[in-house]
Amino acid sequence: MNSAQTPLEQVDVIVIGAGPAGTTAATKLAQSGRSVLVLERRSLPRFHIGESLLPPISAILEELGAYERVLEQGYVLKHGAEFSGGRKGRFGRIPFAGQGPGRHHVTFQVERAHFDKTMADVAQENGATVLQEATVHELLRDGDRVVGVRYEYGGKSYTAHAPYVIDAGGRASKVAHTFGLRRSIDSLRMVAAYQHFKGLDEQYNPGVEGDLQIGGHADGWVWAIPIWSDTISVGAVMPRDLLHGVADREAVFRDHVSRISRITQRLTGTEPIGELKVETDYCYYSDTITGDGWFMVGDSATFFDPIFSGGVFLAMCTGLKAAEAVDAILSEPERADELQLAYSNFYKTGYDVYGRLIYAYYEAGYSLRGFLTDAGFDISGDQLGSNKWVARLVSGDFWNPRNVLLGHLRAQSKWDTFAPFEPYWGCPFYEELNVAEDEEAAKEPAPVA
């Protein structure tokens, strides 16, 4: 992708950030015939954590016409997820095929620097203007309405105007910081230490090649994600007090990883590459998701622990939905309030359900099996996903009230994140399949008393 693009003064939509949320929104809008300016403050590719995807992302990529492009990159194929540790130290696997027919059963493990650049290339090839090393310094306003941005590019200051700004800036969100919208999630004061390892040989994997591994222990949990055939990402998440003021953070990291035998077995023969990275106090949310002239997508408004690989999935879902809303508003301005409220409810519903899943896992002692047992599911053997509702929820079934696990999660008021809102129900990927299942179930004869 050529970074030497021409700055634009007036476009239909400005997108801040060229991560998965921003490039998904930009691609969709450009395909709809809208002029789009994407401003990315760093040079691509750039490092980013969050490497494991969920199956419905394949549906998004298909809608954007980018699935084959991503497939040909050679990313590791992910067919399921393994959870170990927690109660009794047992392990279990959730195969994505357990969702049932008609749904995507395969997704990707990706090196985010490479994946994000690929998606930025897709956005540009579809007509969006993507400027790298373009730092947004200020939101331009006309009264209370955001009407553009002031940014720096190539050592010069520019202004760009647009009817709508989509903030996909993640932790550095310009909208969240400008309007003071961000709130920390005090009950999830966690810290993550992570590193990549080279020399991966999946013959040492005691589970299924390509799977995500999550291992819970008394002081947190550990992830293992193969991002290339010979490279694996490993992270340890723990309460921040366990790392606060510690001089030798690598020793703590090694100790936590060593507690998950199935992950250490998979790491046989590998060597760390690069320095250990640490992120602290990274869980936050915003109650206001849209405003006059702006939308927030993905991590710009909310971020939870990455345990169930929901980050990129929710980013791309909300990027797509925001693009659809903005495109509709540009055609029918009188529907702005209605469409922004619907988008806000969609955003909050997805993140609310995802957050509750994380709380449930934590309160069950960093154990998915423990959560499912608490929810009344009879889980035996090593196939945690033998029940379709379990497989679907862990695969991103966040907008489907038919999923019986959602009832258990939403009944816990202590797990509320946002102020009260109207849930948005309607799976953005499989609603026709869900309705068809309802119709088939209605045809079945009632059980004999």
RODO-2510 file (C-alpha; in nm, 4 decimals, decimal comma):
residues 449
     n   res          X          Y          Z
     1     m     0,0000     0,0000     0,0000
     2     n     0,1395     0,3393    -0,0990
     3     s     0,1345     0,5677     0,2050
     4     a     0,1970     0,8828    -0,0031
     5     q    -0,1687     0,9672    -0,0568
     6     t    -0,3111     1,3143    -0,1219
     7     p    -0,4779     1,4851     0,1768
     8     l    -0,8469     1,5599     0,1177
     9     e    -1,0288     1,8658     0,2466
    10     q    -1,3897     1,7464     0,2122
    11     v    -1,5238     1,3887     0,2206
    12     d    -1,8403     1,2062     0,3186
    13     v    -1,6797     1,0280     0,6144
    14     i    -1,3544     1,0584     0,8094
    15     v    -1,2328     0,7431     0,9834
    16     i    -0,9788     0,7812     1,2640
    17     g    -0,7638     0,4669     1,2859
    18     a    -0,6763     0,1905     1,0399
    19     g    -0,7299    -0,1093     1,2664
    20     p    -0,9905    -0,3780     1,1906
    21     a    -1,2840    -0,1579     1,2979
    22     g    -1,1726     0,1422     1,0949
    23     t    -1,0811    -0,0442     0,7782
    24     t    -1,4018    -0,2495     0,7885
    25     a    -1,6067     0,0712     0,8124
    26     a    -1,3997     0,2419     0,5439
    27     t    -1,4269    -0,0506     0,3018
    28     k    -1,8032    -0,0821     0,3453
    29     l    -1,8589     0,2920     0,2986
    30     a    -1,6309     0,3098    -0,0061
    31     q    -1,8156     0,0157    -0,1608
    32     s    -2,1377     0,2103    -0,1035
    33     g    -2,0023     0,4965    -0,3106
    34     r    -1,9009     0,7242    -0,0245
    35     s    -1,5766     0,9237    -0,0195
    36     v    -1,3714     0,8158     0,2815
    37     l    -1,0541     0,9504     0,4418
    38     v    -0,8766     0,7144     0,6852
    39     l    -0,6187     0,8706     0,9188
    40     e    -0,3759     0,6276     1,0854
    41     r    -0,1279     0,7800     1,3293
    42     r     0,1357     0,5102     1,2835
    43     s     0,3072     0,3512     0,9862
    44     l     0,1706     0,0170     0,8687
    45     p     0,2434    -0,2557     0,9488
    46     r     0,2602    -0,1802     1,3229
    47     f     0,2512    -0,4159     1,6195
    48     h    -0,0805    -0,4843     1,7888
    49     i    -0,1935    -0,7557     2,0263
    50     g    -0,5202    -0,9444     1,9738
    51     e    -0,4426    -1,2163     1,7243
    52     s    -0,7210    -1,4737     1,7520
    53     l    -1,0407    -1,4287     1,5514
    54     l    -1,3935    -1,5723     1,5771
    55     p    -1,5784    -1,7637     1,3014
    56     p    -1,8378    -1,4985     1,1978
    57     i    -1,5510    -1,2738     1,0882
    58     s    -1,5499    -1,4925     0,7789
    59     a    -1,9027    -1,3670     0,7064
    60     i    -1,7836    -1,0064     0,7363
    61     l    -1,4885    -1,0726     0,5073
    62     e    -1,7217    -1,2327     0,2544
    63     e    -1,9496    -0,9280     0,2644
    64     l    -1,6498    -0,7030     0,2028
    65     g    -1,5264    -0,9281    -0,0796
    66     a    -1,2054    -0,9841     0,1156
    67     y    -1,2318    -1,3459     0,2294
    68     e    -1,0168    -1,4960    -0,0464
    69     r    -0,7650    -1,2150    -0,0005
    70     v    -0,7279    -1,2994     0,3678
    71     l    -0,7277    -1,6743     0,3036
    72     e    -0,4349    -1,6484     0,0636
    73     q    -0,2183    -1,4756     0,3258
    74     g    -0,1303    -1,8122     0,4776
    75     y    -0,2676    -1,7450     0,8262
    76     v    -0,3137    -2,0372     1,0647
    77     l    -0,6629    -2,1848     1,0399
    78     k    -0,8511    -2,2038     1,3684
    79     h    -1,1144    -2,4753     1,4089
    80     g    -1,1742    -2,4501     1,7822
    81     a    -1,0547    -2,3451     2,1255
    82     e    -0,9167    -2,5422     2,4182
    83     f    -0,9721    -2,4466     2,7821
    84     s    -0,7755    -2,6055     3,0628
    85     g    -0,6991    -2,5557     3,4301
    86     g    -0,9480    -2,4166     3,6766
    87     r    -1,1477    -2,6734     3,8673
    88     k    -0,9616    -3,0031     3,8940
    89     g    -0,7163    -2,8887     3,6261
    90     r    -0,9195    -3,0565     3,3528
    91     f    -0,9202    -2,9534     2,9893
    92     g    -1,1907    -2,9398     2,7281
    93     r    -1,2261    -2,8329     2,3675
    94     i    -1,4937    -2,6328     2,1891
    95     p    -1,5010    -2,7228     1,8183
    96     f    -1,6611    -2,4495     1,6096
    97     a    -1,8377    -2,7230     1,4132
    98     g    -2,0474    -2,7708     1,7277
    99     q    -2,2497    -2,4627     1,6294
   100     g    -2,4401    -2,6770     1,3816
   101     p    -2,4754    -2,6645     1,0015
   102     g    -2,4915    -2,3447     0,8005
   103     r    -2,2559    -2,1472     1,0224
   104     h    -1,8890    -2,0703     0,9701
   105     h    -1,6777    -2,3352     1,1417
   106     v    -1,3300    -2,2020     1,0597
   107     t    -1,1561    -1,8725     1,1257
   108     f    -0,7999    -1,7398     1,1395
   109     q    -0,5167    -1,6843     1,3842
   110     v    -0,3286    -1,3786     1,2610
   111     e    -0,0260    -1,1645     1,3221
   112     r    -0,2114    -0,8386     1,3762
   113     a     0,0525    -0,6177     1,2130
   114     h     0,0169    -0,8207     0,8936
   115     f    -0,3616    -0,8604     0,9135
   116     d    -0,4247    -0,4923     0,9825
   117     k    -0,2115    -0,3885     0,6853
   118     t    -0,3941    -0,6387     0,4655
   119     m    -0,7288    -0,4881     0,5665
   120     a    -0,5964    -0,1346     0,5106
   121     d    -0,4889    -0,2403     0,1614
   122     v    -0,8406    -0,3720     0,1007
   123     a    -0,9940    -0,0415     0,2116
   124     q    -0,7676     0,1560    -0,0182
   125     e    -0,8261    -0,0751    -0,3126
   126     n    -1,1996    -0,0209    -0,2667
   127     g    -1,1578     0,3546    -0,2962
   128     a    -1,0841     0,4844     0,0526
   129     t    -0,7925     0,7267     0,0936
   130     v    -0,5645     0,5895     0,3662
   131     l    -0,3027     0,8234     0,5143
   132     q    -0,0359     0,6696     0,7380
   133     e     0,1521     0,8677     1,0035
   134     a    -0,1394     1,1108     1,0086
   135     t    -0,2053     1,2212     1,3664
   136     v    -0,5445     1,3692     1,4524
   137     h    -0,4902     1,6585     1,6936
   138     e    -0,8387     1,8035     1,7200
   139     l    -1,2028     1,7437     1,6382
   140     l    -1,3522     2,0367     1,4470
   141     r    -1,6914     2,1498     1,5747
   142     d    -1,9720     2,3734     1,4626
   143     g    -2,1509     2,4356     1,7891
   144     d    -2,2103     2,0908     1,9406
   145     r    -2,1676     1,9055     1,6132
   146     v    -1,8410     1,7428     1,5039
   147     v    -1,7760     1,8489     1,1435
   148     g    -1,4218     1,7277     1,0808
   149     v    -1,0688     1,7027     1,2177
   150     r    -0,7405     1,8865     1,2258
   151     y    -0,4474     1,6529     1,1688
   152     e    -0,0762     1,6469     1,0988
   153     y     0,0641     1,4649     0,7968
   154     g     0,4090     1,4844     0,6423
   155     g     0,5106     1,7601     0,8822
   156     k     0,2200     1,9844     0,7820
   157     s    -0,1132     2,0675     0,9454
   158     y    -0,4356     1,9959     0,7561
   159     t    -0,8082     2,0185     0,8153
   160     a    -1,0655     1,7831     0,6684
   161     h    -1,4431     1,8240     0,6881
   162     a    -1,7116     1,5564     0,6726
   163     p    -2,0749     1,5115     0,7785
   164     y    -1,9592     1,2193     0,9964
   165     v    -1,6461     1,1109     1,1790
   166     i    -1,6062     0,7447     1,2763
   167     d    -1,3609     0,7075     1,5631
   168     a    -1,1778     0,3754     1,5398
   169     g    -0,8772     0,5018     1,7323
   170     g    -0,8901     0,2375     2,0054
   171     r    -0,7289     0,3273     2,3351
   172     a    -0,6215     0,6638     2,1878
   173     s    -0,9796     0,7529     2,0878
   174     k    -1,0029     1,1235     2,0096
   175     v    -1,3789     1,1334     2,0727
   176     a    -1,3620     0,9541     2,4088
   177     h    -1,0864     1,1827     2,5364
   178     t    -1,2303     1,5047     2,3908
   179     f    -1,5701     1,4556     2,5525
   180     g    -1,4490     1,2750     2,8677
   181     l    -1,6557     0,9647     2,7951
   182     r    -1,4270     0,6855     2,9135
   183     r    -1,4771     0,5041     3,2428
   184     s    -1,2536     0,2328     3,3883
   185     i    -1,3985    -0,1074     3,4773
   186     d    -1,2790    -0,1318     3,8350
   187     s    -1,3795    -0,4954     3,8805
   188     l    -1,1418    -0,5941     3,5972
   189     r    -0,8201    -0,4299     3,7122
   190     m    -0,5986    -0,6722     3,5253
   191     v    -0,2579    -0,6630     3,3605
   192     a    -0,1335    -0,8603     3,0600
   193     a     0,2268    -0,9637     2,9919
   194     y     0,2906    -1,1210     2,6520
   195     q     0,5576    -1,2277     2,4064
   196     h     0,5991    -1,4103     2,0750
   197     f     0,7956    -1,7352     2,0455
   198     k     0,9695    -1,8694     1,7352
   199     g     1,0359    -2,2330     1,6441
   200     l     0,6842    -2,3645     1,7021
   201     d     0,6399    -2,7315     1,6090
   202     e     0,2796    -2,8458     1,6395
   203     q     0,3838    -3,2068     1,6857
   204     y     0,4283    -3,1093     2,0512
   205     n     0,0745    -2,9724     2,0764
   206     p    -0,1257    -3,2116     2,2960
   207     g    -0,4456    -3,0753     2,1449
   208     v    -0,5584    -2,9815     1,7933
   209     e    -0,3281    -2,7997     1,5528
   210     g    -0,4213    -2,4350     1,5098
   211     d    -0,6428    -2,4138     1,8186
   212     l    -0,6376    -2,1281     2,0645
   213     q    -0,5384    -2,2505     2,4116
   214     i    -0,6604    -2,0826     2,7301
   215     g    -0,5306    -2,2077     3,0634
   216     g    -0,6714    -2,0906     3,3952
   217     h    -0,4910    -2,1103     3,7297
   218     a    -0,5274    -1,9650     4,0781
   219     d    -0,3812    -1,6248     3,9867
   220     g    -0,5131    -1,5627     3,6356
   221     w    -0,5016    -1,7193     3,2924
   222     v    -0,2628    -1,7816     3,0031
   223     w    -0,3186    -1,7737     2,6273
   224     a    -0,1341    -1,9491     2,3444
   225     i    -0,2160    -1,8465     1,9859
   226     p    -0,0222    -1,9783     1,6828
   227     i     0,0019    -1,6710     1,4563
   228     w     0,2164    -1,8386     1,1882
   229     s     0,3086    -2,2008     1,1326
   230     d     0,6344    -2,1476     1,3254
   231     t     0,5376    -1,8617     1,5615
   232     i     0,3137    -1,8519     1,8663
   233     s     0,1869    -1,5667     2,0841
   234     v     0,1789    -1,6327     2,4587
   235     g     0,0300    -1,4043     2,7210
   236     a    -0,0351    -1,4125     3,0945
   237     v    -0,3239    -1,2096     3,2385
   238     m    -0,3392    -1,1477     3,6120
   239     p    -0,4661    -0,9007     3,8730
   240     r    -0,2470    -0,5902     3,8448
   241     d    -0,1242    -0,6188     4,2056
   242     l     0,0715    -0,9306     4,1110
   243     l     0,2923    -0,7316     3,8741
   244     h     0,2875    -0,3885     4,0379
   245     g     0,6335    -0,2875     4,1508
   246     v     0,7895    -0,6182     4,0443
   247     a     1,1428    -0,5725     3,9106
   248     d     1,1631    -0,9020     3,7230
   249     r     0,8394    -0,9142     3,5228
   250     e     0,9768    -1,1870     3,2984
   251     a     1,0097    -1,4172     3,5984
   252     v     0,6426    -1,3658     3,6848
   253     f     0,5465    -1,4255     3,3216
   254     r     0,7488    -1,7477     3,3036
   255     d     0,6014    -1,8661     3,6330
   256     h     0,2438    -1,8169     3,5175
   257     v     0,3018    -1,9847     3,1812
   258     s     0,4703    -2,2789     3,3542
   259     r     0,1500    -2,3495     3,5468
   260     i    -0,0345    -2,4576     3,2315
   261     s     0,1228    -2,7891     3,1338
   262     r    -0,0565    -2,8231     2,8003
   263     i     0,0764    -2,4852     2,6887
   264     t     0,4316    -2,5478     2,8085
   265     q     0,4232    -2,8788     2,6224
   266     r     0,3223    -2,6960     2,3045
   267     l     0,6125    -2,4511     2,3525
   268     t     0,8735    -2,7291     2,3435
   269     g     1,1749    -2,6146     2,1407
   270     t     1,0575    -2,2531     2,1001
   271     e     1,2580    -1,9393     2,1787
   272     p     1,1216    -1,5953     2,2723
   273     i     1,1593    -1,3172     2,0164
   274     g     1,1453    -0,9500     2,1009
   275     e     1,0927    -0,8016     2,4438
   276     l     0,8205    -0,8926     2,6896
   277     k     0,5358    -0,6410     2,6560
   278     v     0,3028    -0,5351     2,9358
   279     e    -0,0344    -0,3601     2,9284
   280     t    -0,2015    -0,2458     3,2482
   281     d    -0,5512    -0,1337     3,3528
   282     y    -0,6821    -0,1836     3,0049
   283     c    -1,0521    -0,2512     3,0671
   284     y    -1,2843     0,0463     3,0101
   285     y    -1,6189     0,1485     2,8619
   286     s    -1,8217     0,4484     2,7462
   287     d    -2,1947     0,4878     2,7970
   288     t    -2,2230     0,7313     2,5070
   289     i    -2,1376     0,5587     2,1773
   290     t    -2,2611     0,8119     1,9214
   291     g    -2,3110     1,1866     1,9058
   292     d    -2,3795     1,4777     1,6748
   293     g    -2,1627     1,4001     1,3736
   294     w    -1,9710     1,1053     1,5180
   295     f    -1,9722     0,7322     1,5922
   296     m    -1,7312     0,5262     1,8027
   297     v    -1,6487     0,1705     1,6942
   298     g    -1,4520    -0,1165     1,8455
   299     d    -1,1998    -0,0408     2,1195
   300     s    -1,2514     0,3347     2,0968
   301     a    -1,5516     0,3028     2,3315
   302     t    -1,5059    -0,0272     2,5191
   303     f    -1,2358    -0,2833     2,5854
   304     f    -1,2545    -0,6076     2,7830
   305     d    -1,0027    -0,8820     2,8510
   306     p    -0,9107    -1,0711     2,5324
   307     i    -0,9851    -1,4105     2,6817
   308     f    -1,2610    -1,5235     2,4414
   309     s    -1,1021    -1,3642     2,1320
   310     g    -1,3863    -1,1164     2,0996
   311     g    -1,1844    -0,7989     2,0400
   312     v    -1,1300    -0,8057     1,6634
   313     f    -1,4702    -0,9692     1,6136
   314     l    -1,6575    -0,6921     1,7964
   315     a    -1,4407    -0,4281     1,6293
   316     m    -1,5289    -0,5500     1,2813
   317     c    -1,8966    -0,6058     1,3686
   318     t    -1,9360    -0,2529     1,5012
   319     g    -1,7298    -0,1075     1,2170
   320     l    -1,9632    -0,2724     0,9678
   321     k    -2,2797    -0,1639     1,1520
   322     a    -2,1563     0,1936     1,1941
   323     a    -2,0791     0,2116     0,8216
   324     e    -2,4291     0,0899     0,7379
   325     a    -2,5819     0,3457     0,9755
   326     v    -2,3754     0,6362     0,8435
   327     d    -2,4481     0,5431     0,4826
   328     a    -2,8210     0,5355     0,5586
   329     i    -2,8087     0,8681     0,7448
   330     l    -2,6280     1,0374     0,4574
   331     s    -2,9153     0,9294     0,2319
   332     e    -3,1914     0,9991     0,4859
   333     p    -3,0724     1,2629     0,7372
   334     e    -3,4129     1,2721     0,9046
   335     r    -3,3483     0,9187     1,0364
   336     a    -3,0265     1,0125     1,2170
   337     d    -3,1610     0,9809     1,5725
   338     e    -3,3304     0,6465     1,5014
   339     l    -3,0275     0,4955     1,3299
   340     q    -2,7781     0,6192     1,5869
   341     l    -2,9860     0,4785     1,8718
   342     a    -3,0150     0,1416     1,6958
   343     y    -2,6391     0,1334     1,6420
   344     s    -2,5700     0,2280     2,0037
   345     n    -2,7968    -0,0518     2,1270
   346     f    -2,6309    -0,2979     1,8891
   347     y    -2,2857    -0,1954     2,0134
   348     k    -2,3821    -0,2170     2,3815
   349     t    -2,5599    -0,5509     2,3437
   350     g    -2,2547    -0,7152     2,1881
   351     y    -2,0092    -0,5791     2,4395
   352     d    -2,2463    -0,6364     2,7325
   353     v    -2,2833    -1,0077     2,6547
   354     y    -1,9103    -1,0437     2,5931
   355     g    -1,8324    -0,8730     2,9237
   356     r    -2,0702    -1,0995     3,1114
   357     l    -1,9012    -1,4062     2,9649
   358     i    -1,5693    -1,2780     3,0991
   359     y    -1,7121    -1,2037     3,4445
   360     a    -1,8630    -1,5533     3,4587
   361     y    -1,5287    -1,7113     3,3699
   362     y    -1,3477    -1,5085     3,6350
   363     e    -1,5988    -1,5721     3,9118
   364     a    -1,5858    -1,9462     3,8387
   365     g    -1,2135    -1,9416     3,9235
   366     y    -1,0774    -1,8795     3,5712
   367     s    -1,2680    -2,1837     3,4507
   368     l    -1,5059    -2,2166     3,1568
   369     r    -1,6148    -2,5575     3,2788
   370     g    -1,6888    -2,4023     3,6166
   371     f    -1,9044    -2,1312     3,4565
   372     l    -2,0992    -2,3851     3,2513
   373     t    -2,1568    -2,6005     3,5585
   374     d    -2,2775    -2,2933     3,7494
   375     a    -2,5141    -2,2210     3,4593
   376     g    -2,6693    -2,5670     3,4955
   377     f    -2,5014    -2,7432     3,2040
   378     d    -2,3963    -3,1053     3,2520
   379     i    -2,0439    -3,0909     3,1109
   380     s    -1,8523    -3,4169     3,0960
   381     g    -1,5553    -3,5402     2,8960
   382     d    -1,3282    -3,3187     2,6905
   383     q    -1,5878    -3,1728     2,4499
   384     l    -1,7071    -2,8533     2,6166
   385     g    -1,8761    -2,7557     2,2911
   386     s    -2,0915    -3,0653     2,2542
   387     n    -2,3870    -2,8397     2,3340
   388     k    -2,4652    -2,6068     2,0414
   389     w    -2,5442    -2,3112     2,2686
   390     v    -2,1990    -2,3296     2,4254
   391     a    -2,0254    -2,3537     2,0875
   392     r    -2,2326    -2,0679     1,9490
   393     l    -2,1779    -1,8341     2,2436
   394     v    -1,8011    -1,8806     2,2376
   395     s    -1,8156    -1,8309     1,8598
   396     g    -1,9736    -1,4853     1,8979
   397     d    -2,3480    -1,5498     1,9342
   398     f    -2,4005    -1,2256     2,1258
   399     w    -2,7228    -1,0883     1,9708
   400     n    -2,9399    -1,4000     1,9845
   401     p    -3,1872    -1,4231     2,2766
   402     r    -3,2581    -1,7861     2,1829
   403     n    -2,9203    -1,8824     2,3276
   404     v    -3,0119    -2,0176     2,6696
   405     l    -2,6757    -1,9165     2,8145
   406     l    -2,7594    -1,5509     2,7545
   407     g    -3,0458    -1,5761     3,0008
   408     h    -2,8087    -1,6923     3,2734
   409     l    -2,5563    -1,4211     3,1948
   410     r    -2,8071    -1,1367     3,1728
   411     a    -2,9766    -1,2346     3,4987
   412     q    -2,6716    -1,1168     3,6925
   413     s    -2,7131    -0,7439     3,7586
   414     k    -2,3686    -0,7392     3,9217
   415     w    -2,2256    -0,7927     3,5726
   416     d    -2,3909    -0,4842     3,4226
   417     t    -2,1460    -0,2621     3,2348
   418     f    -2,3533     0,0078     3,0691
   419     a    -2,6369     0,2162     3,2096
   420     p    -2,9773     0,0590     3,1278
   421     f    -3,0389     0,0361     2,7533
   422     e    -3,2726    -0,1461     2,5142
   423     p    -3,0996    -0,4653     2,3926
   424     y    -3,0640    -0,5110     2,0187
   425     w    -3,1703    -0,8638     1,9300
   426     g    -3,1114    -1,0127     1,5883
   427     c    -2,7991    -1,2039     1,4919
   428     p    -2,6221    -1,0048     1,2180
   429     f    -2,4958    -1,3244     1,0542
   430     y    -2,7318    -1,6152     1,1067
   431     e    -3,0751    -1,4683     1,1764
   432     e    -3,2354    -1,6531     0,8831
   433     l    -3,0949    -1,9814     1,0150
   434     n    -3,2224    -1,8984     1,3631
   435     v    -3,5713    -1,8249     1,2332
   436     a    -3,5671    -2,1480     1,0308
   437     e    -3,4711    -2,3407     1,3452
   438     d    -3,7629    -2,1780     1,5290
   439     e    -4,0003    -2,2867     1,2534
   440     e    -3,8708    -2,6438     1,2571
   441     a    -3,8998    -2,6602     1,6350
   442     a    -4,2593    -2,5391     1,6126
   443     k    -4,3430    -2,8323     1,3844
   444     e    -4,2226    -3,0924     1,6332
   445     p    -4,4982    -3,2657     1,8281
   446     a    -4,5308    -3,1752     2,1942
   447     p    -4,3923    -3,4389     2,4353
   448     v    -4,6458    -3,6847     2,5736
   449     a    -4,7270    -3,6152     2,9357
***
